[in-house]
Amino acid sequence: MKIEQDKVSGAETTGHEWDGIKELNIPAPRWWLVVFVVLVIWAVIYWFFYPAWPIFGGNTKGALHWTEHRQLAAEEKKVEDSQQKYRDNLSKMSLQEIQDNPEMYAFARAGGAAAFKQNCTACHGSGAAGGKGFPNLNDDDWLWGGKLEDIYHTLKVGIRSGHPDARVSQMPAWGRDGILSREQIEDAAEYVMKLHEGDKADKNESYQRGAKIFAANCAVCHGEHGEGKHSVGAPRLNDEIWLYGGDKATIINTITNAPAGVMPSWERRLSDETRKELTIYVHSLGGGE
């Protein structure tokens, strides 16, 4: 290699040349060297305190034994500690006391919203709008009552859940069990479908026959005017809110086969405090009773 002095810059060359282009022997800027040294020192310190080098069976642990899992656990512990006083109060306070306390109500409702997403959305939907066979929790129609105590009890024991105190409604399968004929069921469906229309309903012959069938067989649970009865889980029929659907074919199927939904008991799955939070949240969705 022939080292020369560049005529333009006055700097020496390294002796390397490519296609007539000669490389100048100019050292790196001092600031670059300072940054490089600082970074090397920082890297050595990092390697000492934090996990860095892969080794057999894992990696070096570092003097601080830091991991993302430990950091997450520590942050979760801080959150739990900050919430502990509220949780202590939840266990001591009644549902009504929680509702009447703005601070506790806000805490319980937020906790209930989180618990709802984790446990209830599979059936009731993320917005609690429900679906066919799954109640909409945003309205004011309640099968078993919408008071705080009613909702709490439903969450605790479930519906047809196998719990000793589970809520169980017992609507007969009027058609499947041969209690009513097909014609009688169709007349009853005609009447039920028009209940919400009140005096404006088209009271044709089928409607009038259905009214008599309803009075003789259905009013004992659903009420004389289809207002429902919480004590037996009988839905209100004189509005336009339907659990399985409000068209005539669906009502006929409901009367014929008496479909019965199941809700699990949450007594052993969720703590009492979480069930209270869920009660507050669900009660707030439709305004409760």
C-alpha positions as a Markdown table, in Angstrom:
| # | Residue | x | y | z |
|---|---|---|---|---|
| 1 | Met | 0.0 | 0.0 | 0.0 |
| 2 | Lys | 1.3 | 3.4 | -1.0 |
| 3 | Ile | 0.5 | 6.1 | 1.5 |
| 4 | Glu | 0.3 | 9.5 | 0.0 |
| 5 | Gln | -0.9 | 13.0 | 0.9 |
| 6 | Asp | -4.2 | 14.1 | -0.7 |
| 7 | Lys | -3.6 | 17.3 | -2.7 |
| 8 | Val | -7.1 | 18.7 | -2.0 |
| 9 | Ser | -7.6 | 18.1 | 1.8 |
| 10 | Gly | -3.9 | 17.7 | 2.7 |
| 11 | Ala | -4.7 | 14.5 | 4.7 |
| 12 | Glu | -2.8 | 11.3 | 4.3 |
| 13 | Thr | -4.4 | 8.4 | 2.5 |
| 14 | Thr | -4.7 | 4.9 | 3.9 |
| 15 | Gly | -3.2 | 3.4 | 0.8 |
| 16 | His | -6.5 | 1.9 | -0.3 |
| 17 | Glu | -7.7 | 2.8 | -3.7 |
| 18 | Trp | -10.8 | 1.7 | -5.7 |
| 19 | Asp | -11.4 | 2.8 | -9.2 |
| 20 | Gly | -9.1 | 5.8 | -8.8 |
| 21 | Ile | -10.8 | 6.8 | -5.5 |
| 22 | Lys | -8.4 | 7.0 | -2.6 |
| 23 | Glu | -9.4 | 6.6 | 1.1 |
| 24 | Leu | -8.4 | 9.3 | 3.4 |
| 25 | Asn | -7.0 | 8.5 | 6.8 |
| 26 | Ile | -9.2 | 10.8 | 8.9 |
| 27 | Pro | -9.9 | 9.8 | 12.5 |
| 28 | Ala | -13.5 | 9.6 | 13.9 |
| 29 | Pro | -14.9 | 12.8 | 15.5 |
| 30 | Arg | -14.1 | 13.2 | 19.2 |
| 31 | Trp | -17.8 | 13.4 | 20.1 |
| 32 | Trp | -18.4 | 10.1 | 18.4 |
| 33 | Leu | -15.6 | 8.5 | 20.4 |
| 34 | Val | -17.0 | 9.9 | 23.7 |
| 35 | Val | -20.5 | 8.6 | 22.9 |
| 36 | Phe | -19.0 | 5.2 | 22.0 |
| 37 | Val | -17.1 | 4.9 | 25.3 |
| 38 | Val | -20.1 | 6.0 | 27.3 |
| 39 | Leu | -22.2 | 3.4 | 25.6 |
| 40 | Val | -19.7 | 0.7 | 26.3 |
| 41 | Ile | -19.6 | 1.6 | 30.0 |
| 42 | Trp | -23.4 | 1.7 | 30.1 |
| 43 | Ala | -23.6 | -1.7 | 28.4 |
| 44 | Val | -21.2 | -3.2 | 31.0 |
| 45 | Ile | -23.3 | -1.8 | 33.9 |
| 46 | Tyr | -26.5 | -3.1 | 32.3 |
| 47 | Trp | -25.0 | -6.6 | 31.8 |
| 48 | Phe | -24.1 | -6.6 | 35.5 |
| 49 | Phe | -27.5 | -5.5 | 36.9 |
| 50 | Tyr | -30.0 | -6.9 | 34.4 |
| 51 | Pro | -30.5 | -10.2 | 32.6 |
| 52 | Ala | -28.6 | -10.1 | 29.3 |
| 53 | Trp | -26.4 | -13.0 | 28.3 |
| 54 | Pro | -27.8 | -16.3 | 27.1 |
| 55 | Ile | -26.4 | -19.2 | 28.9 |
| 56 | Phe | -27.2 | -22.9 | 29.2 |
| 57 | Gly | -30.6 | -23.3 | 30.7 |
| 58 | Gly | -31.7 | -19.7 | 30.2 |
| 59 | Asn | -29.8 | -16.4 | 30.7 |
| 60 | Thr | -27.8 | -14.5 | 33.3 |
| 61 | Lys | -30.1 | -13.1 | 36.0 |
| 62 | Gly | -28.3 | -9.9 | 36.8 |
| 63 | Ala | -27.6 | -8.5 | 40.2 |
| 64 | Leu | -31.2 | -7.0 | 40.5 |
| 65 | His | -32.9 | -10.3 | 39.4 |
| 66 | Trp | -35.3 | -8.1 | 37.4 |
| 67 | Thr | -37.9 | -9.7 | 35.1 |
| 68 | Glu | -41.0 | -8.5 | 33.4 |
| 69 | His | -43.1 | -10.9 | 35.4 |
| 70 | Arg | -41.7 | -9.5 | 38.7 |
| 71 | Gln | -42.3 | -6.0 | 37.6 |
| 72 | Leu | -45.9 | -6.8 | 36.6 |
| 73 | Ala | -46.5 | -8.6 | 39.9 |
| 74 | Ala | -45.2 | -5.6 | 41.8 |
| 75 | Glu | -47.4 | -3.2 | 39.9 |
| 76 | Glu | -50.4 | -5.5 | 40.5 |
| 77 | Lys | -49.6 | -5.6 | 44.2 |
| 78 | Lys | -49.6 | -1.8 | 44.3 |
| 79 | Val | -53.0 | -1.7 | 42.6 |
| 80 | Glu | -54.4 | -4.4 | 45.0 |
| 81 | Asp | -53.1 | -2.5 | 48.0 |
| 82 | Ser | -54.7 | 0.7 | 46.9 |
| 83 | Gln | -58.0 | -1.0 | 46.4 |
| 84 | Gln | -57.9 | -3.0 | 49.6 |
| 85 | Lys | -59.8 | -0.5 | 51.7 |
| 86 | Tyr | -62.6 | -0.4 | 49.2 |
| 87 | Arg | -62.8 | -4.2 | 49.1 |
| 88 | Asp | -62.9 | -4.3 | 52.9 |
| 89 | Asn | -65.8 | -1.9 | 52.8 |
| 90 | Leu | -67.6 | -4.0 | 50.1 |
| 91 | Ser | -67.6 | -7.0 | 52.4 |
| 92 | Lys | -69.0 | -4.9 | 55.3 |
| 93 | Met | -71.5 | -2.7 | 53.5 |
| 94 | Ser | -75.0 | -3.7 | 52.3 |
| 95 | Leu | -75.9 | -3.3 | 48.6 |
| 96 | Gln | -78.1 | -0.3 | 49.5 |
| 97 | Glu | -75.2 | 1.3 | 51.5 |
| 98 | Ile | -72.9 | 0.9 | 48.5 |
| 99 | Gln | -75.4 | 2.4 | 46.2 |
| 100 | Asp | -75.9 | 5.4 | 48.5 |
| 101 | Asn | -72.1 | 6.1 | 48.8 |
| 102 | Pro | -70.9 | 7.8 | 45.6 |
| 103 | Glu | -67.3 | 6.8 | 46.1 |
| 104 | Met | -68.1 | 3.1 | 46.8 |
| 105 | Tyr | -70.7 | 3.1 | 44.1 |
| 106 | Ala | -68.2 | 4.3 | 41.5 |
| 107 | Phe | -65.7 | 1.7 | 42.6 |
| 108 | Ala | -68.2 | -1.2 | 42.7 |
| 109 | Arg | -69.6 | -0.3 | 39.3 |
| 110 | Ala | -66.2 | -0.2 | 37.7 |
| 111 | Gly | -65.3 | -3.5 | 39.2 |
| 112 | Gly | -68.6 | -5.0 | 38.1 |
| 113 | Ala | -68.0 | -3.8 | 34.5 |
| 114 | Ala | -64.7 | -5.7 | 34.5 |
| 115 | Ala | -66.2 | -8.8 | 36.1 |
| 116 | Phe | -69.1 | -8.7 | 33.6 |
| 117 | Lys | -66.7 | -8.7 | 30.6 |
| 118 | Gln | -64.8 | -11.7 | 32.0 |
| 119 | Asn | -67.8 | -13.8 | 33.0 |
| 120 | Cys | -71.1 | -12.7 | 31.4 |
| 121 | Thr | -70.5 | -11.4 | 27.9 |
| 122 | Ala | -70.5 | -14.9 | 26.4 |
| 123 | Cys | -74.3 | -15.1 | 26.9 |
| 124 | His | -75.4 | -11.5 | 27.5 |
| 125 | Gly | -73.1 | -9.8 | 25.0 |
| 126 | Ser | -70.4 | -7.2 | 25.6 |
| 127 | Gly | -73.0 | -4.5 | 25.7 |
| 128 | Ala | -75.4 | -6.6 | 27.8 |
| 129 | Ala | -78.0 | -6.5 | 25.0 |
| 130 | Gly | -78.4 | -10.3 | 25.2 |
| 131 | Gly | -79.7 | -12.4 | 22.4 |
| 132 | Lys | -82.3 | -15.0 | 21.6 |
| 133 | Gly | -82.8 | -16.9 | 24.9 |
| 134 | Phe | -80.5 | -14.5 | 26.8 |
| 135 | Pro | -82.1 | -11.5 | 28.5 |
| 136 | Asn | -81.3 | -8.0 | 27.5 |
| 137 | Leu | -80.0 | -6.4 | 30.7 |
| 138 | Asn | -80.3 | -2.8 | 29.4 |
| 139 | Asp | -84.1 | -2.6 | 29.7 |
| 140 | Asp | -86.4 | -2.6 | 32.7 |
| 141 | Asp | -87.9 | -6.1 | 32.1 |
| 142 | Trp | -86.8 | -8.5 | 34.9 |
| 143 | Leu | -87.8 | -12.1 | 35.0 |
| 144 | Trp | -87.0 | -12.5 | 38.7 |
| 145 | Gly | -87.1 | -8.9 | 39.8 |
| 146 | Gly | -84.7 | -5.9 | 39.3 |
| 147 | Lys | -84.1 | -4.8 | 42.9 |
| 148 | Leu | -80.6 | -5.0 | 44.2 |
| 149 | Glu | -81.4 | -8.0 | 46.4 |
| 150 | Asp | -83.2 | -9.8 | 43.5 |
| 151 | Ile | -80.2 | -9.4 | 41.2 |
| 152 | Tyr | -77.7 | -10.4 | 43.8 |
| 153 | His | -79.8 | -13.6 | 44.6 |
| 154 | Thr | -80.0 | -14.5 | 41.0 |
| 155 | Leu | -76.3 | -14.2 | 40.6 |
| 156 | Lys | -75.7 | -16.2 | 43.7 |
| 157 | Val | -78.0 | -19.2 | 43.0 |
| 158 | Gly | -78.4 | -19.1 | 39.2 |
| 159 | Ile | -81.3 | -20.4 | 37.1 |
| 160 | Arg | -81.7 | -24.1 | 36.8 |
| 161 | Ser | -78.1 | -24.3 | 37.8 |
| 162 | Gly | -78.2 | -27.3 | 40.1 |
| 163 | His | -77.8 | -25.0 | 43.2 |
| 164 | Pro | -80.1 | -26.1 | 46.0 |
| 165 | Asp | -81.8 | -22.7 | 45.9 |
| 166 | Ala | -81.6 | -22.1 | 42.2 |
| 167 | Arg | -84.4 | -20.1 | 40.6 |
| 168 | Val | -86.6 | -22.4 | 38.5 |
| 169 | Ser | -89.6 | -21.3 | 36.4 |
| 170 | Gln | -92.0 | -24.1 | 35.5 |
| 171 | Met | -93.9 | -23.3 | 32.3 |
| 172 | Pro | -95.5 | -26.4 | 30.9 |
| 173 | Ala | -94.8 | -27.5 | 27.4 |
| 174 | Trp | -98.4 | -27.0 | 26.4 |
| 175 | Gly | -98.1 | -28.7 | 23.0 |
| 176 | Arg | -95.3 | -31.2 | 23.5 |
| 177 | Asp | -97.1 | -32.5 | 26.6 |
| 178 | Gly | -100.5 | -32.6 | 24.9 |
| 179 | Ile | -102.2 | -30.1 | 27.3 |
| 180 | Leu | -103.4 | -27.9 | 24.5 |
| 181 | Ser | -104.2 | -28.6 | 20.9 |
| 182 | Arg | -102.4 | -27.0 | 18.0 |
| 183 | Glu | -105.5 | -24.8 | 17.3 |
| 184 | Gln | -105.6 | -23.7 | 20.9 |
| 185 | Ile | -101.9 | -22.8 | 20.9 |
| 186 | Glu | -102.3 | -20.8 | 17.7 |
| 187 | Asp | -105.2 | -18.9 | 19.3 |
| 188 | Ala | -103.2 | -18.2 | 22.5 |
| 189 | Ala | -100.3 | -17.0 | 20.4 |
| 190 | Glu | -102.6 | -14.6 | 18.5 |
| 191 | Tyr | -103.7 | -13.2 | 21.8 |
| 192 | Val | -100.2 | -12.9 | 23.4 |
| 193 | Met | -98.8 | -11.4 | 20.2 |
| 194 | Lys | -101.3 | -8.5 | 20.4 |
| 195 | Leu | -101.2 | -8.0 | 24.2 |
| 196 | His | -99.0 | -4.9 | 23.9 |
| 197 | Glu | -101.5 | -3.3 | 21.6 |
| 198 | Gly | -104.1 | -3.1 | 24.3 |
| 199 | Asp | -107.5 | -1.7 | 23.1 |
| 200 | Lys | -106.1 | -1.0 | 19.7 |
| 201 | Ala | -105.6 | -4.7 | 18.9 |
| 202 | Asp | -107.5 | -6.4 | 16.2 |
| 203 | Lys | -109.8 | -8.6 | 18.3 |
| 204 | Asn | -110.6 | -11.2 | 15.7 |
| 205 | Glu | -112.2 | -14.5 | 16.5 |
| 206 | Ser | -108.8 | -16.2 | 17.1 |
| 207 | Tyr | -107.8 | -13.4 | 19.5 |
| 208 | Gln | -111.0 | -13.8 | 21.4 |
| 209 | Arg | -110.6 | -17.6 | 21.7 |
| 210 | Gly | -107.0 | -17.0 | 22.7 |
| 211 | Ala | -108.1 | -14.6 | 25.5 |
| 212 | Lys | -110.2 | -17.3 | 27.1 |
| 213 | Ile | -107.4 | -19.8 | 26.8 |
| 214 | Phe | -104.9 | -17.4 | 28.3 |
| 215 | Ala | -107.3 | -16.6 | 31.2 |
| 216 | Ala | -107.8 | -20.3 | 32.0 |
| 217 | Asn | -104.2 | -21.4 | 31.7 |
| 218 | Cys | -101.7 | -18.6 | 31.6 |
| 219 | Ala | -102.9 | -15.8 | 33.7 |
| 220 | Val | -102.1 | -17.5 | 37.0 |
| 221 | Cys | -98.4 | -16.9 | 36.3 |
| 222 | His | -98.3 | -14.2 | 33.7 |
| 223 | Gly | -101.0 | -12.1 | 35.2 |
| 224 | Glu | -104.5 | -11.2 | 34.1 |
| 225 | His | -103.2 | -8.6 | 31.6 |
| 226 | Gly | -99.8 | -10.2 | 30.9 |
| 227 | Glu | -97.9 | -8.1 | 33.4 |
| 228 | Gly | -95.8 | -11.0 | 34.5 |
| 229 | Lys | -94.8 | -12.2 | 38.0 |
| 230 | His | -91.3 | -12.0 | 39.5 |
| 231 | Ser | -92.0 | -14.6 | 42.2 |
| 232 | Val | -92.2 | -17.4 | 39.6 |
| 233 | Gly | -90.0 | -15.9 | 36.9 |
| 234 | Ala | -92.9 | -15.4 | 34.5 |
| 235 | Pro | -92.0 | -12.7 | 31.9 |
| 236 | Arg | -94.1 | -9.7 | 31.2 |
| 237 | Leu | -96.1 | -10.3 | 27.9 |
| 238 | Asn | -97.8 | -6.9 | 27.4 |
| 239 | Asp | -94.8 | -5.1 | 26.1 |
| 240 | Glu | -92.6 | -5.5 | 23.0 |
| 241 | Ile | -89.7 | -7.1 | 24.8 |
| 242 | Trp | -89.2 | -10.8 | 24.0 |
| 243 | Leu | -86.8 | -13.4 | 25.2 |
| 244 | Tyr | -87.1 | -15.8 | 22.3 |
| 245 | Gly | -88.9 | -13.6 | 19.7 |
| 246 | Gly | -92.2 | -11.9 | 19.3 |
| 247 | Asp | -93.3 | -13.2 | 15.9 |
| 248 | Lys | -96.3 | -15.6 | 15.8 |
| 249 | Ala | -94.2 | -18.6 | 14.8 |
| 250 | Thr | -91.8 | -18.1 | 17.6 |
| 251 | Ile | -94.5 | -17.6 | 20.2 |
| 252 | Ile | -96.2 | -20.8 | 19.0 |
| 253 | Asn | -92.9 | -22.6 | 19.5 |
| 254 | Thr | -92.5 | -21.1 | 22.9 |
| 255 | Ile | -95.9 | -22.2 | 24.0 |
| 256 | Thr | -95.5 | -25.6 | 22.5 |
| 257 | Asn | -92.1 | -26.5 | 23.8 |
| 258 | Ala | -91.5 | -24.2 | 26.8 |
| 259 | Pro | -87.8 | -23.6 | 26.2 |
| 260 | Ala | -85.9 | -23.1 | 29.5 |
| 261 | Gly | -82.6 | -21.3 | 29.7 |
| 262 | Val | -79.8 | -22.0 | 32.2 |
| 263 | Met | -77.7 | -19.5 | 34.2 |
| 264 | Pro | -74.9 | -20.8 | 36.3 |
| 265 | Ser | -74.6 | -20.2 | 40.0 |
| 266 | Trp | -71.7 | -17.8 | 40.8 |
| 267 | Glu | -71.6 | -18.5 | 44.5 |
| 268 | Arg | -68.5 | -20.6 | 44.3 |
| 269 | Arg | -67.0 | -19.1 | 41.2 |
| 270 | Leu | -66.9 | -15.4 | 42.3 |
| 271 | Ser | -66.3 | -13.9 | 45.7 |
| 272 | Asp | -69.1 | -12.2 | 47.6 |
| 273 | Glu | -67.4 | -8.8 | 46.9 |
| 274 | Thr | -67.3 | -9.5 | 43.1 |
| 275 | Arg | -71.0 | -10.6 | 43.1 |
| 276 | Lys | -71.9 | -7.3 | 44.9 |
| 277 | Glu | -69.9 | -5.4 | 42.2 |
| 278 | Leu | -71.8 | -7.2 | 39.5 |
| 279 | Thr | -75.1 | -6.5 | 41.1 |
| 280 | Ile | -74.4 | -2.8 | 41.2 |
| 281 | Tyr | -73.3 | -2.8 | 37.6 |
| 282 | Val | -76.2 | -4.9 | 36.2 |
| 283 | His | -78.7 | -2.8 | 38.3 |
| 284 | Ser | -77.2 | 0.4 | 36.8 |
| 285 | Leu | -77.6 | -0.8 | 33.2 |
| 286 | Gly | -81.4 | -0.8 | 33.0 |
| 287 | Gly | -82.1 | 1.4 | 35.9 |
| 288 | Gly | -83.2 | -1.5 | 38.1 |
| 289 | Glu | -86.4 | -1.4 | 40.1 |
